[in-house]
Amino acid sequence: MKKALTVLRYTVLRNWRDSSSVTEQILMPLGLIFVLGSALGGAFEGRDIGPTPVAYVIESEADGAESVRDFLNRDDVGGYLATSEASGLDEARRMLEREDVYTVVHVPATYGGDSAELTLIERTDSALRTGIVRAVVRNYVHAANVTVALATELSEHAAGGSGGLEPFDPSEEVTGFSYMPMPAEFDSVEISRAGRAPGSFDFYAISMLVLTLMFVAGYAVEAMREDLLEPTGRRVRTTSISLWAHISGKLAANTITGLIQAAVIVIATLLVFGADWGTRPLLLVAIAISIVVFAVAFGSLVLAIVRDGPKAQSIVSVAVLASMIVSGGAFQFGDVGPAFRTIQQALPHYQGQTAMLAMVYGGAPGVLTGAFIYFLGGAAVVFMLTVMLARRDS
């Protein structure tokens, strides 16, 4: 244990003597946070998406069909739907193909008799837009159903002459109805995104923190290079220090170096950009430790495999940056397919970024558990592989 601590102390001092590298590792993420947070801030702000374009086709001449037309052309509905009437289904489908509308509301010729079913024909590229149309049309359907139920109930009472109503002629059918909303007053309340969703500086502070922690893999490459490839390492292995103690001290030293850099970034983004880091600092530290342990183990393994310091540094840098970009840490991709999502979930940047966002803004508990399993389990496997490869030259 004492020998491992000696290696740890020596490696930490050596890392911090390279002040230019340490400064670069801190200033680069802060610069990226400022640039990306300022340039892409609008993408993280809540915005009014405006009315959703909708076409409708009415083939029935029943009173109920006319009620649908009246509803879709109401001023209050116009706040949600920008409606236009198509001459037929063929024209409506062409509007969908041209992406002029998101949904077609079809009222068939049979509507208003024994059948009162509406048909929605939707595009598949915007669940939000089509969801809005469904919600609005569902509002009409519920209101129409209530209207018909009330009309039927009144007819039955009138037929029995109860309640002082006029006698009802059973030969008359109550088929006509229209959408008549009840007058109501609503208080308009603005829903704040604060504490519920990240702003641009919040998001990029988390993304760049994960990037900084993963770049600690480069420290591992440099620290392990002479121990695995150069005569210094061979001389060390001829001493009484065990390989496990030697590598453990190196890994712990680089972990501490990475955590100190991470602490500087967290404090700087909190004070300068007002980034939200949540209210659970111990959990943040635990996530950071798991990421940096994985990064150090990863860098050591790459060096043990390629057996070339500069080449290992290049591989680590490319892998870390690629992981950030593909994970959406630089530019968000929005909705992606299941295959691409699977690739993202296999990347360390995605796991770390998702875990921290879940910690700050709430998320499924399984997200945090899965991230710890990913990083700590992966680090254990990688660490054992590194030791096995190191023994190859012992």
MARTORGU-180197 format. One line per 2 residues: for each residue z, y, x of C-alpha. Coordinates in nm, 3 decimals, padded with zeros to 5 digits. Example, Ala and Ser with C-alpha at 12.3 -4.5 7.8 and 13.67 -1.06 7.14 Angstrom:
00.780/-00.450/01.230 ~ 00.714/-00.106/01.367
END
This chain:
00.000/00.000/00.000 ~ 00.091/00.240/00.281
-00.242/00.175/00.453 ~ -00.434/00.242/00.131
-00.249/00.573/00.090 ~ -00.340/00.667/00.447
-00.708/00.607/00.371 ~ -00.672/00.807/00.049
-00.519/01.106/00.225 ~ -00.778/01.105/00.503
-01.070/01.085/00.258 ~ -00.940/01.366/00.034
-00.897/01.598/00.332 ~ -01.242/01.510/00.456
-01.402/01.580/00.118 ~ -01.245/01.924/00.088
-01.338/02.022/00.441 ~ -01.699/02.017/00.321
-01.641/02.338/00.125 ~ -02.011/02.412/00.065
-02.062/02.080/-00.113 ~ -01.749/02.121/-00.325
-01.846/02.476/-00.421 ~ -02.196/02.364/-00.516
-02.057/02.086/-00.733 ~ -01.853/02.343/-00.926
-02.088/02.643/-00.942 ~ -02.397/02.446/-01.046
-02.246/02.315/-01.374 ~ -02.100/02.657/-01.456
-02.440/02.817/-01.401 ~ -02.609/02.559/-01.623
-02.349/02.616/-01.896 ~ -02.421/02.989/-01.890
-02.799/02.950/-01.890 ~ -02.827/02.671/-02.149
-02.547/02.804/-02.368 ~ -02.704/03.151/-02.382
-03.064/03.035/-02.426 ~ -03.001/02.762/-02.684
-02.713/02.913/-02.876 ~ -02.921/02.949/-03.192
-02.974/02.573/-03.213 ~ -02.599/02.522/-03.263
-02.543/02.790/-03.527 ~ -02.529/02.721/-03.898
-02.836/02.855/-04.075 ~ -02.985/02.884/-04.423
-03.272/02.637/-04.444 ~ -03.417/02.801/-04.756
-03.560/02.637/-05.070 ~ -03.720/02.295/-05.030
-04.092/02.279/-05.127 ~ -04.142/02.042/-05.423
-04.442/01.956/-05.640 ~ -04.414/01.821/-05.992
-04.659/01.636/-06.214 ~ -04.592/01.628/-06.588
-04.812/01.387/-06.785 ~ -04.599/01.365/-07.100
-04.622/01.607/-07.392 ~ -04.277/01.526/-07.531
-04.011/01.791/-07.575 ~ -03.808/01.626/-07.299
-04.096/01.663/-07.056 ~ -04.120/02.033/-07.132
-03.749/02.055/-07.065 ~ -03.810/01.918/-06.714
-04.069/02.189/-06.650 ~ -03.831/02.458/-06.779
-03.554/02.327/-06.555 ~ -03.765/02.317/-06.239
-03.880/02.676/-06.296 ~ -03.535/02.824/-06.357
-03.429/03.110/-06.132 ~ -03.105/02.939/-06.028
-03.291/02.619/-05.938 ~ -03.531/02.832/-05.733
-03.250/02.895/-05.487 ~ -03.275/02.529/-05.388
-03.629/02.419/-05.478 ~ -03.960/02.601/-05.429
-04.157/02.426/-05.703 ~ -04.530/02.415/-05.776
-04.711/02.217/-06.045 ~ -04.986/01.977/-05.935
-05.275/01.887/-06.163 ~ -05.220/01.516/-06.111
-05.070/01.249/-05.890 ~ -05.371/01.246/-05.657
-05.331/01.615/-05.578 ~ -04.954/01.572/-05.540
-05.002/01.288/-05.291 ~ -05.243/01.501/-05.092
-04.977/01.774/-05.080 ~ -04.735/01.517/-04.938
-04.989/01.403/-04.679 ~ -05.050/01.765/-04.572
-04.671/01.806/-04.554 ~ -04.689/02.099/-04.796
-04.400/01.950/-04.996 ~ -04.118/01.708/-04.929
-04.096/01.545/-05.271 ~ -04.307/01.499/-05.584
-04.129/01.484/-05.921 ~ -04.341/01.268/-06.153
-04.290/01.276/-06.531 ~ -04.504/00.988/-06.667
-04.687/00.992/-07.000 ~ -04.427/00.757/-07.150
-04.144/01.000/-07.085 ~ -03.961/01.120/-07.396
-04.006/00.812/-07.616 ~ -03.822/00.489/-07.547
-03.837/00.569/-07.174 ~ -03.689/00.872/-07.004
-03.731/00.786/-06.637 ~ -03.833/01.035/-06.371
-03.997/00.922/-06.049 ~ -03.944/01.085/-05.710
-04.207/01.031/-05.440 ~ -04.064/01.138/-05.105
-04.158/01.192/-04.745 ~ -03.949/00.995/-04.497
-03.914/01.250/-04.219 ~ -03.631/01.460/-04.361
-03.333/01.295/-04.524 ~ -03.171/01.638/-04.566
-03.459/01.793/-04.762 ~ -03.519/01.492/-04.985
-03.144/01.462/-05.038 ~ -03.134/01.818/-05.171
-03.411/01.739/-05.420 ~ -03.234/01.426/-05.536
-02.910/01.615/-05.590 ~ -03.078/01.889/-05.796
-03.280/01.646/-06.010 ~ -02.971/01.431/-06.059
-02.797/01.740/-06.195 ~ -03.069/01.773/-06.457
-03.056/01.404/-06.548 ~ -02.680/01.414/-06.603
-02.706/01.728/-06.816 ~ -02.993/01.581/-07.021
-02.799/01.261/-07.080 ~ -02.499/01.460/-07.203
-02.725/01.666/-07.431 ~ -02.877/01.353/-07.589
-02.534/01.192/-07.628 ~ -02.396/01.501/-07.802
-02.701/01.526/-08.027 ~ -02.662/01.160/-08.125
-02.291/01.206/-08.193 ~ -02.359/01.511/-08.410
-02.625/01.319/-08.600 ~ -02.383/01.038/-08.673
-02.116/01.280/-08.797 ~ -02.369/01.465/-09.008
-02.491/01.140/-09.162 ~ -02.136/01.068/-09.284
-02.087/01.422/-09.405 ~ -01.773/01.466/-09.192
-01.647/01.776/-09.023 ~ -01.806/02.011/-09.279
-02.154/01.959/-09.133 ~ -02.471/01.965/-09.336
-02.582/01.626/-09.474 ~ -02.811/01.451/-09.225
-03.146/01.304/-09.318 ~ -03.161/00.963/-09.145
-03.541/00.984/-09.136 ~ -03.518/01.271/-08.891
-03.492/01.186/-08.522 ~ -03.303/01.401/-08.274
-03.539/01.393/-07.979 ~ -03.566/01.751/-07.859
-03.331/01.873/-07.589 ~ -03.326/02.133/-07.318
-03.117/02.198/-07.012 ~ -02.847/02.452/-07.104
-02.591/02.504/-06.827 ~ -02.244/02.623/-06.924
-02.157/02.974/-06.803 ~ -01.920/02.952/-06.508
-01.787/03.167/-06.228 ~ -01.766/03.044/-05.871
-01.597/03.190/-05.569 ~ -01.828/03.206/-05.270
-01.648/03.079/-04.962 ~ -01.807/03.076/-04.617
-01.740/02.751/-04.436 ~ -01.668/02.814/-04.070
-01.799/02.579/-03.801 ~ -01.503/02.661/-03.576
-01.312/02.345/-03.496 ~ -01.560/02.132/-03.694
-01.873/02.137/-03.480 ~ -01.945/02.250/-03.125
-02.111/02.579/-03.046 ~ -02.358/02.598/-02.760
-02.097/02.677/-02.492 ~ -01.863/02.410/-02.631
-02.135/02.145/-02.618 ~ -02.267/02.232/-02.273
-01.916/02.263/-02.128 ~ -01.857/01.900/-02.228
-02.201/01.788/-02.111 ~ -02.168/01.957/-01.771
-01.816/01.822/-01.726 ~ -01.951/01.470/-01.770
-02.235/01.553/-01.528 ~ -01.985/01.677/-01.267
-01.772/01.366/-01.301 ~ -02.076/01.140/-01.266
-02.195/01.331/-00.958 ~ -01.878/01.213/-00.785
-02.086/00.898/-00.726 ~ -02.249/01.099/-00.447
-01.910/01.141/-00.278 ~ -01.866/00.766/-00.293
-02.200/00.715/-00.122 ~ -02.111/00.950/00.161
-01.757/00.820/00.199 ~ -01.860/00.456/00.203
-02.169/00.502/00.417 ~ -01.997/00.490/00.752
-01.756/00.222/00.636 ~ -02.030/-00.014/00.525
-02.322/00.068/00.754 ~ -02.196/00.230/01.074
-01.986/00.106/01.367 ~ -01.683/00.299/01.240
-01.659/00.068/00.942 ~ -01.691/-00.243/01.155
-01.409/-00.125/01.380 ~ -01.190/-00.053/01.077
-01.249/-00.404/00.946 ~ -01.130/-00.552/01.275
-00.787/-00.396/01.219 ~ -00.507/-00.532/01.005
-00.606/-00.326/00.700 ~ -00.751/-00.544/00.424
-01.090/-00.471/00.272 ~ -00.931/-00.427/-00.072
-00.684/-00.168/00.058 ~ -00.958/00.013/00.248
-01.200/00.038/-00.046 ~ -00.919/00.111/-00.294
-00.806/00.407/-00.085 ~ -01.163/00.538/-00.067
-01.217/00.504/-00.441 ~ -00.885/00.670/-00.526
-00.957/00.961/-00.292 ~ -01.294/01.031/-00.447
-01.145/00.998/-00.793 ~ -00.890/01.267/-00.711
-01.161/01.493/-00.568 ~ -01.367/01.459/-00.885
-01.069/01.526/-01.111 ~ -00.981/01.845/-00.924
-01.339/01.969/-00.968 ~ -01.325/01.874/-01.337
-01.001/02.069/-01.382 ~ -01.164/02.379/-01.231
-01.460/02.349/-01.472 ~ -01.235/02.300/-01.776
-01.021/02.603/-01.690 ~ -01.323/02.820/-01.605
-01.512/02.735/-01.925 ~ -01.199/02.788/-02.132
-01.133/03.133/-01.986 ~ -01.490/03.258/-01.936
-01.685/03.098/-02.223 ~ -01.403/03.024/-02.466
-01.502/02.657/-02.478 ~ -01.304/02.436/-02.716
-01.133/02.147/-02.535 ~ -00.923/02.033/-02.829
-00.548/01.992/-02.851 ~ -00.505/01.659/-02.670
-00.512/01.736/-02.296 ~ -00.373/01.395/-02.195
-00.656/01.219/-02.376 ~ -00.906/01.450/-02.205
-00.756/01.359/-01.868 ~ -00.770/00.989/-01.954
-01.140/01.010/-02.046 ~ -01.215/01.207/-01.728
-01.035/00.950/-01.514 ~ -01.226/00.662/-01.669
-01.560/00.839/-01.610 ~ -01.491/00.932/-01.250
-01.363/00.583/-01.166 ~ -01.688/00.442/-01.300
-01.891/00.700/-01.107 ~ -01.719/00.623/-00.777
-01.767/00.250/-00.825 ~ -02.132/00.306/-00.920
-02.204/00.512/-00.608 ~ -02.039/00.255/-00.385
-02.242/-00.026/-00.541 ~ -02.572/00.159/-00.497
-02.497/00.208/-00.129 ~ -02.393/-00.155/-00.089
-02.724/-00.265/-00.240 ~ -02.978/-00.038/-00.069
-02.789/-00.017/00.265 ~ -02.931/00.330/00.333
-02.728/00.650/00.290 ~ -03.003/00.906/00.210
-03.183/00.662/-00.016 ~ -02.861/00.581/-00.202
-02.791/00.955/-00.248 ~ -03.138/01.004/-00.396
-03.100/00.710/-00.632 ~ -02.759/00.829/-00.750
-02.879/01.187/-00.810 ~ -03.186/01.076/-01.005
-02.985/00.825/-01.209 ~ -02.715/01.078/-01.301
-02.963/01.350/-01.401 ~ -03.182/01.104/-01.593
-02.875/00.977/-01.777 ~ -02.787/01.332/-01.883
-03.140/01.421/-01.998 ~ -03.208/01.100/-02.191
-02.863/01.120/-02.351 ~ -02.944/01.465/-02.492
-02.699/01.643/-02.265 ~ -02.953/01.909/-02.168
-03.168/01.931/-02.483 ~ -03.073/01.762/-02.808
-03.335/01.527/-02.951 ~ -03.219/01.529/-03.315
-03.303/01.215/-03.511 ~ -03.429/00.936/-03.285
-03.540/00.581/-03.351 ~ -03.306/00.282/-03.320
-03.469/00.164/-02.995 ~ -03.420/00.501/-02.823
-03.065/00.526/-02.961 ~ -02.986/00.187/-02.809
-03.108/00.310/-02.471 ~ -02.891/00.622/-02.503
-02.581/00.421/-02.589 ~ -02.625/00.217/-02.270
-02.604/00.532/-02.052 ~ -02.277/00.664/-01.904
-02.349/01.029/-01.986 ~ -02.395/00.945/-02.355
-02.072/00.746/-02.364 ~ -01.870/01.021/-02.193
-02.022/01.305/-02.391 ~ -01.980/01.126/-02.724
-01.619/01.035/-02.646 ~ -01.526/01.394/-02.558
-01.698/01.534/-02.867 ~ -01.510/01.280/-03.079
-01.184/01.379/-02.911 ~ -01.232/01.753/-02.978
-01.406/01.752/-03.317 ~ -01.295/01.422/-03.466
-01.484/01.098/-03.486 ~ -01.447/00.730/-03.547
-01.158/00.586/-03.340 ~ -01.392/00.315/-03.219
-01.593/00.575/-03.026 ~ -01.306/00.647/-02.787
-01.208/00.281/-02.756 ~ -01.567/00.182/-02.684
-01.597/00.451/-02.416 ~ -01.284/00.334/-02.234
-01.407/-00.027/-02.243 ~ -01.748/00.086/-02.115
-01.617/00.290/-01.820 ~ -01.310/00.092/-01.711
-01.465/-00.249/-01.773 ~ -01.785/-00.141/-01.603
-01.593/00.003/-01.308 ~ -01.402/-00.325/-01.261
-01.724/-00.528/-01.256 ~ -01.898/-00.282/-01.022
-01.597/-00.266/-00.792 ~ -01.591/-00.647/-00.752
-01.963/-00.651/-00.679 ~ -01.917/-00.382/-00.414
-01.641/-00.579/-00.241 ~ -01.852/-00.894/-00.245
-02.147/-00.713/-00.089 ~ -01.922/-00.543/00.167
-01.786/-00.881/00.282 ~ -02.139/-00.988/00.354
-02.134/-00.781/00.676 ~ -01.769/-00.840/00.763
END
